Amino acid sequence: MDNQLEKQIDKILPEDISRTLESAYHVVFQGDYDHVDDLLKHGGILIRKAAQRFTSTQMILGIAAIAAVAVVVVSRAAASDDEGEATDASEPKLSKAE
């Protein structure tokens, strides 16, 4: 009976983890949003396989950790967008034509 159960459970392969991390790297750090579909596909496969192995408590804690990391990454990306070029807030100078 245990042997049949082991065959039904998909094993988490190193390739699954590397594909997910590679897709996340392209999306988060390189800004290549064409890889979002790949990230969702590979991440979904990884979560499906992990759900078969982990208890519900482990899954909840794992997803919470992923969500916390996502919040930090998004906040850093938003902060870096705000750090644009400095602008002169003083009164505008008159041009020579005026």
Phi and psi restraints in degrees (value plus and minus 20) as a CYANA .aco file:
   2 ASP   PHI     -84.6   -44.6
   2 ASP   PSI     -53.5   -13.5
   3 ASN   PHI     -84.5   -44.5
   3 ASN   PSI     -60.5   -20.5
   4 GLN   PHI     -86.2   -46.2
   4 GLN   PSI     -58.9   -18.9
   5 LEU   PHI     -83.7   -43.7
   5 LEU   PSI     -61.7   -21.7
   6 GLU   PHI     -82.6   -42.6
   6 GLU   PSI     -55.6   -15.6
   7 LYS   PHI     -91.2   -51.2
   7 LYS   PSI     -52.1   -12.1
   8 GLN   PHI     -94.7   -54.7
   8 GLN   PSI     -48.9    -8.9
   9 ILE   PHI    -102.9   -62.9
   9 ILE   PSI     103.2   143.2
  10 ASP   PHI     -93.5   -53.5
  10 ASP   PSI     116.3   156.3
  11 LYS   PHI    -104.3   -64.3
  11 LYS   PSI     124.0   164.0
  12 ILE   PHI     -99.2   -59.2
  12 ILE   PSI      95.0   135.0
  13 LEU   PHI    -114.9   -74.9
  13 LEU   PSI     134.0   174.0
  14 PRO   PHI     -78.7   -38.7
  14 PRO   PSI     -49.8    -9.8
  15 GLU   PHI     -84.6   -44.6
  15 GLU   PSI     -54.9   -14.9
  16 ASP   PHI     -83.5   -43.5
  16 ASP   PSI     -64.7   -24.7
  17 ILE   PHI     -87.3   -47.3
  17 ILE   PSI     -63.4   -23.4
  18 SER   PHI     -87.2   -47.2
  18 SER   PSI     -57.8   -17.8
  19 ARG   PHI     -83.7   -43.7
  19 ARG   PSI     -62.2   -22.2
  20 THR   PHI     -84.7   -44.7
  20 THR   PSI     -65.9   -25.9
  21 LEU   PHI     -86.2   -46.2
  21 LEU   PSI     -57.3   -17.3
  22 GLU   PHI     -84.8   -44.8
  22 GLU   PSI     -63.5   -23.5
  23 SER   PHI     -83.9   -43.9
  23 SER   PSI     -61.3   -21.3
  24 ALA   PHI     -84.2   -44.2
  24 ALA   PSI     -58.6   -18.6
  25 TYR   PHI     -81.8   -41.8
  25 TYR   PSI     -64.6   -24.6
  26 HIS   PHI     -82.9   -42.9
  26 HIS   PSI     -59.9   -19.9
  27 VAL   PHI     -96.4   -56.4
  27 VAL   PSI     -69.0   -29.0
  28 VAL   PHI     -98.7   -58.7
  28 VAL   PSI     -71.3   -31.3
  29 PHE   PHI    -110.6   -70.6
  29 PHE   PSI     -53.2   -13.2
  30 GLN   PHI    -116.1   -76.1
  30 GLN   PSI     -32.3     7.7
  31 GLY   PHI      51.0    91.0
  31 GLY   PSI       1.7    41.7
  32 ASP   PHI    -109.6   -69.6
  32 ASP   PSI      71.3   111.3
  33 TYR   PHI     -97.9   -57.9
  33 TYR   PSI     -18.6    21.4
  34 ASP   PHI     -90.6   -50.6
  34 ASP   PSI     -38.1     1.9
  35 HIS   PHI    -112.3   -72.3
  35 HIS   PSI     -12.8    27.2
  36 VAL   PHI     -84.2   -44.2
  36 VAL   PSI     -60.1   -20.1
  37 ASP   PHI     -81.7   -41.7
  37 ASP   PSI     -61.6   -21.6
  38 ASP   PHI     -83.9   -43.9
  38 ASP   PSI     -60.8   -20.8
  39 LEU   PHI     -82.0   -42.0
  39 LEU   PSI     -64.1   -24.1
  40 LEU   PHI     -85.4   -45.4
  40 LEU   PSI     -61.0   -21.0
  41 LYS   PHI     -86.0   -46.0
  41 LYS   PSI     -71.2   -31.2
  42 HIS   PHI     -88.5   -48.5
  42 HIS   PSI     -58.5   -18.5
  43 GLY   PHI     -84.8   -44.8
  43 GLY   PSI     -59.0   -19.0
  44 GLY   PHI     -84.5   -44.5
  44 GLY   PSI     -61.0   -21.0
  45 ILE   PHI     -83.2   -43.2
  45 ILE   PSI     -63.4   -23.4
  46 LEU   PHI     -84.2   -44.2
  46 LEU   PSI     -62.4   -22.4
  47 ILE   PHI     -86.5   -46.5
  47 ILE   PSI     -59.0   -19.0
  48 ARG   PHI     -82.6   -42.6
  48 ARG   PSI     -64.1   -24.1
  49 LYS   PHI     -87.6   -47.6
  49 LYS   PSI     -58.2   -18.2
  50 ALA   PHI     -87.8   -47.8
  50 ALA   PSI     -54.2   -14.2
  51 ALA   PHI     -84.9   -44.9
  51 ALA   PSI     -48.1    -8.1
  52 GLN   PHI     -94.8   -54.8
  52 GLN   PSI     -46.3    -6.3
  53 ARG   PHI    -116.0   -76.0
  53 ARG   PSI     -56.3   -16.3
  54 PHE   PHI    -112.8   -72.8
  54 PHE   PSI     138.5   178.5
  55 THR   PHI     -96.8   -56.8
  55 THR   PSI     149.4   189.4
  56 SER   PHI     -84.3   -44.3
  56 SER   PSI     -56.1   -16.1
  57 THR   PHI     -85.0   -45.0
  57 THR   PSI     -62.6   -22.6
  58 GLN   PHI     -83.4   -43.4
  58 GLN   PSI     -59.5   -19.5
  59 MET   PHI     -85.6   -45.6
  59 MET   PSI     -62.4   -22.4
  60 ILE   PHI     -82.6   -42.6
  60 ILE   PSI     -64.8   -24.8
  61 LEU   PHI     -86.4   -46.4
  61 LEU   PSI     -58.0   -18.0
  62 GLY   PHI     -85.5   -45.5
  62 GLY   PSI     -64.5   -24.5
  63 ILE   PHI     -87.7   -47.7
  63 ILE   PSI     -56.0   -16.0
  64 ALA   PHI     -84.1   -44.1
  64 ALA   PSI     -59.5   -19.5
  65 ALA   PHI     -85.4   -45.4
  65 ALA   PSI     -61.7   -21.7
  66 ILE   PHI     -83.3   -43.3
  66 ILE   PSI     -61.2   -21.2
  67 ALA   PHI     -85.1   -45.1
  67 ALA   PSI     -59.0   -19.0
  68 ALA   PHI     -84.5   -44.5
  68 ALA   PSI     -62.5   -22.5
  69 VAL   PHI     -83.3   -43.3
  69 VAL   PSI     -60.8   -20.8
  70 ALA   PHI     -83.1   -43.1
  70 ALA   PSI     -59.6   -19.6
  71 VAL   PHI     -84.0   -44.0
  71 VAL   PSI     -62.6   -22.6
  72 VAL   PHI     -83.8   -43.8
  72 VAL   PSI     -63.9   -23.9
  73 VAL   PHI     -83.7   -43.7
  73 VAL   PSI     -63.1   -23.1
  74 VAL   PHI     -86.5   -46.5
  74 VAL   PSI     -59.9   -19.9
  75 SER   PHI     -87.4   -47.4
  75 SER   PSI     -57.4   -17.4
  76 ARG   PHI     -87.1   -47.1
  76 ARG   PSI     -58.1   -18.1
  77 ALA   PHI     -86.1   -46.1
  77 ALA   PSI     -59.7   -19.7
  78 ALA   PHI     -87.0   -47.0
  78 ALA   PSI     -57.4   -17.4
  79 ALA   PHI     -88.6   -48.6
  79 ALA   PSI     -57.1   -17.1
  80 SER   PHI     -91.7   -51.7
  80 SER   PSI     -47.7    -7.7
  81 ASP   PHI     -89.1   -49.1
  81 ASP   PSI     -52.4   -12.4
  82 ASP   PHI     -94.5   -54.5
  82 ASP   PSI     -38.6     1.4
  83 GLU   PHI    -107.3   -67.3
  83 GLU   PSI      29.1    69.1
  84 GLY   PHI     -92.2   -52.2
  84 GLY   PSI    -184.2  -144.2
  85 GLU   PHI     -89.0   -49.0
  85 GLU   PSI     128.5   168.5
  86 ALA   PHI     -94.0   -54.0
  86 ALA   PSI     120.7   160.7
  87 THR   PHI    -138.5   -98.5
  87 THR   PSI     134.2   174.2
  88 ASP   PHI    -105.4   -65.4
  88 ASP   PSI      97.2   137.2
  89 ALA   PHI    -111.6   -71.6
  89 ALA   PSI     -19.1    20.9
  90 SER   PHI     -95.8   -55.8
  90 SER   PSI     157.1   197.1
  91 GLU   PHI     -83.1   -43.1
  91 GLU   PSI     124.6   164.6
  92 PRO   PHI     -87.4   -47.4
  92 PRO   PSI     121.8   161.8
  93 LYS   PHI    -103.3   -63.3
  93 LYS   PSI     127.0   167.0
  94 LEU   PHI     -98.5   -58.5
  94 LEU   PSI     121.8   161.8
  95 SER   PHI    -101.4   -61.4
  95 SER   PSI     145.2   185.2
  96 LYS   PHI     -85.9   -45.9
  96 LYS   PSI     -45.4    -5.4
  97 ALA   PHI     -92.2   -52.2
  97 ALA   PSI     -42.8    -2.8
